[in-house]
Amino acid sequence: MAVPRQAQRLAAQLRRLPRTNVTGRPNTASRNLCTQSSSSSGSSRASSSIPYWCAAAALGIAAPVAFEMYSNGPAKLDAASLADLDAQRKREGSIGKDSPMRLRMEKFIKEQQDIIVQELERVDGKLFRRDEWSRKDGGGGITCVLQEGNVFEKAGVNISVVYGTLPKPAIEKMRVNHKNLAANADSLDFFAAGLSMVLHPHNPMAPTVHLNYRYFETANPDGTSQAWWFGGGSDLTPSYLFDEDAIHFHRTIKEACDAHDKDYYPRFKKWCDEYFYNKHRGEARGIGGIFFDDLDESERDQENTFAFIQDCLKSFLPGYIPILEKRKDMPFNAEEKEWQQLRRGKYVEFNLVHDRGTAFGLNTPGSRVESILVSLPLTASWKYMHEPEPRSREQRLVEVLRDPKEWV
Amino acid sequence: MAVPRQAQRLAAQLRRLPRTNVTGRPNTASRNLCTQSSSSSGSSRASSSIPYWCAAAALGIAAPVAFEMYSNGPAKLDAASLADLDAQRKREGSIGKDSPMRLRMEKFIKEQQDIIVQELERVDGKLFRRDEWSRKDGGGGITCVLQEGNVFEKAGVNISVVYGTLPKPAIEKMRVNHKNLAANADSLDFFAAGLSMVLHPHNPMAPTVHLNYRYFETANPDGTSQAWWFGGGSDLTPSYLFDEDAIHFHRTIKEACDAHDKDYYPRFKKWCDEYFYNKHRGEARGIGGIFFDDLDESERDQENTFAFIQDCLKSFLPGYIPILEKRKDMPFNAEEKEWQQLRRGKYVEFNLVHDRGTAFGLNTPGSRVESILVSLPLTASWKYMHEPEPRSREQRLVEVLRDPKEWV
């Protein structure tokens, strides 16, 4: 890590600053974190060992969750040091290649949020609402929402940057995937930053898309970096399936993956199919993409993993916008709109029933619920015993959701 | 219990019949039953010690859940005896005061389902669709649904009657509230029967209503009754609050309660406010009613408890229909319809995020998902950061949901 000596000096200074809202009580939120069932479907990695904060981050809710953990957490002399150190660094100069990964990731997702929002505004013709929010003790987020636009029924592009403290049981859970996590620490400062996005277009021929990329790091007591990992992915949920769209979406992602590791795309495509699965319906949420977590130094070094994440995120606009442009003005009838609404209902079911991040966020007191639930569509529908006509386009979609395809 | 000797003889006969689908494997569904988190809000009883099958039954899903438990359950010589005994009894003659409570409750809820469906058809002018379903090894249900009617957007009136086998860990859980449950049994035959109903009218001035009453019993190996209890309740969810409606609904329920025990209404009203609580929103789902579970012989004898349950269920139509008649044709504008849709979204949130029965049912392989999710509205909506106007009728509703009132 860069500047460990400066970090130690700053940490020592900052420890002398007054802090608020620190108690010696055990932390309810933290205890929930560690006892929550992980019975949802997914690959063996996905289902049993993703740290819960990661799932939370997958929907842009790491911030409120982690803040809750932090603000109610056990007393710790230097709990604020990482946040304060980074704030100090930002005041001192610009972020470059030698800066800590925390600051580089934060800078990167902020830039990407701006680029994506700008491009979506160009396509839609209406502007996003931008809510910047912060919580005491460091960190916060920017929630950008375009609702009832020309193209989008609802579009949310969110970032969150969080400094918090992990309690011992959460550390133990995380150590399953990260053997180098501090073995005897009672608590551990951490940093989490991520960009997440869900776009629901009006036109039933234009697919819903979800994306999330995130970085996680724990800190030594002196403020230097301890363990780190990246996670994320992106997946497409059409109401009407155009094979050429599925192929384009997957091919764009595969190219980003292949430039870094030929194994990434097949591994992470499978993980995605398994995670975004509405098991009570026996069908996938959509036609997939990639999903992964816990990419750390056991896979490859931090610099190359960051480069991979950057390429994945940068591949989003070329992967999705051409599909959107092709579909957003296609003609459709009332029955097709209704089918889209029924598919939206199943999207709601996945997010509220199976997505561990959403469930955990909603069950955590004090989380920013409106940022979590911006992933839900503007409207959705449920009909008893609705079945698509045999050999219809609707039926074809359901068949593919029941038996995910290889697209590239 | 009536006819224990006959029961023993029949059981002995029936044990010699061939059975299918019985394995010695431990049961996945059953293990889920016992490890599921009970972190939802509610009174201390509601949140920590309701047997999960009861919560499942609360939405009419005991049948699929319990059947799953049964059909994959551990091998047990006389596992089918209770179902087969009861089938034999039904063939032999009519159900009367001396019949086992299982058969009396089944008869009662079937009669009530017919009465309620007939009355709702009268009000709506359209007919319910009626799906009778059964599973091998005994039991089944009748799901009655009226969708896109004249008055109702969606109305489901369901019964289920289930014979199954509880595995040891589920027995241990239940013993928290039922000290007399067989202490050393490795598994226990059980019976569950219930009626559940959710009605969503079109008109935003007409409230959604939910009701469920259920009976549970465990059996000794000889087919005689071991432990038993009743549970249930009914609650109202308006989009626009008319105090006179809330007062009428609560008063009708209170009268049914008071005829049996003056403590019932205040106890069960509080339990309802605590259970049907969208804790991530900090507001109740609706304006309440009553909710209770585990009413057994420690409260009062079976005959009187059954009489109480009967009076509660019979009080439903006089409690709800006058409200519906008054509101179903009231004028409303587009904004009021939209507010109803946003409130419907929060109904979906409660049912999919917090209701333990729904979550458990959906996470149980093989459950009848369409019967579980008939509780969801036909349509719902979510808007980012939507807030009602200060001092509006919408705002008044939210205030009452945040701070439940005493209505009678």
Interface residues (C-beta under 8 A of the other chain):
Chain A: N32 T35 Q36 S37 S39 S40 R129 D131 V145 Q147 K154 G156 K279 H280 R281 Q341 G345 V348 E349 L352 V353 A359 G361 L362 N363 P365 S367 V369 E370 L373 V374 L376 P377 L378 T379 A380 S381 W382 K383 Y384 M385
Chain B: N32 T35 Q36 S37 S39 R129 D131 V145 Q147 K154 G156 K279 H280 R281 Q341 G345 V348 E349 L352 V353 A359 G361 L362 N363 P365 S367 V369 E370 L373 V374 L376 P377 L378 T379 A380 S381 W382 K383 Y384 M385
